[in-house]
Amino acid sequence: MSADYRPIDCAVYSGYELAIMHRQRLRMHWRDVDGNCCIGTLRPLDLKTEASKEEFLFVEDLDGRHFRIRLDRIVSAEAVILQKDVR
């Protein structure tokens, strides 16, 4: 495990799993690798644990770009419904 990685609560992890299953967009606030504050509306795609035991959320932004966020760098996440998601 990376020396600075801090595992997240299981209930929070389960919430990300549910968001992935339901293709739910999340309004997220996180810190990037350099500690910069980031905010965006993202669709969670997958969760993965690296060999180092660090856990990541793989996401897609509104422009279709894919990237990953280390779970302990996520400050907050809340479900959002965009007009284009309403059918």
C-alpha positions in Angstrom: 0.0 0.0 0.0 1.3 3.5 -0.8 2.5 5.2 2.3 0.1 8.1 2.0 -3.0 6.1 0.8 -5.9 5.9 3.3 -8.6 3.3 2.6 -12.1 4.7 2.5 -15.2 3.6 4.4 -16.9 0.5 2.9 -20.3 2.3 2.7 -18.8 5.0 0.6 -17.2 2.3 -1.7 -20.6 0.6 -2.0 -22.2 4.0 -3.0 -19.7 4.2 -5.9 -20.6 0.6 -6.9 -24.3 1.5 -7.0 -23.6 4.7 -9.0 -21.7 2.6 -11.6 -24.5 0.0 -11.8 -27.2 2.6 -12.3 -25.0 4.8 -14.6 -25.6 7.7 -12.2 -23.7 10.9 -12.8 -22.0 12.4 -9.8 -21.1 16.0 -9.0 -17.6 15.4 -7.5 -15.0 17.4 -5.7 -11.5 15.9 -5.4 -7.9 16.7 -5.2 -5.6 15.8 -8.0 -2.1 14.3 -7.7 -0.6 17.7 -7.1 -3.2 18.6 -4.5 -5.2 21.0 -6.7 -8.9 21.2 -6.1 -11.1 19.8 -8.9 -14.8 19.9 -9.4 -16.8 18.2 -12.1 -19.8 16.2 -13.2 -18.6 12.7 -13.9 -20.0 9.3 -14.7 -18.3 6.5 -12.6 -17.3 3.6 -14.8 -15.4 1.2 -12.7 -13.5 0.6 -9.4 -10.0 -1.0 -9.4 -7.5 -1.8 -6.7 -3.8 -1.6 -7.8 -1.1 -4.0 -6.7 -0.1 -1.3 -4.2 -3.6 -1.6 -2.6 -4.5 1.9 -3.7 -8.2 2.1 -4.9 -9.3 4.1 -7.9 -12.6 5.2 -9.4 -12.5 5.3 -13.2 -14.7 8.1 -14.6 -15.9 9.8 -17.7 -16.5 13.6 -17.8 -19.2 15.4 -19.8 -16.7 15.8 -22.8 -16.2 12.0 -22.9 -12.7 12.1 -21.5 -11.7 9.1 -19.3 -9.5 9.3 -16.2 -9.1 7.9 -12.7 -9.3 9.4 -9.3 -7.7 7.8 -6.2 -10.6 7.2 -3.8 -9.0 8.8 -0.8 -8.6 12.1 -2.8 -12.4 12.4 -3.3 -13.7 15.1 -1.0 -17.4 14.8 -1.8 -19.8 13.3 -4.4 -23.5 13.7 -4.9 -25.9 12.3 -7.5 -27.1 14.7 -10.2 -29.6 14.4 -13.0 -28.8 16.2 -16.2 -31.6 17.2 -18.6 -30.1 15.0 -21.4 -30.3 12.0 -19.0 -34.1 12.4 -18.6 -35.9 10.2 -21.1 
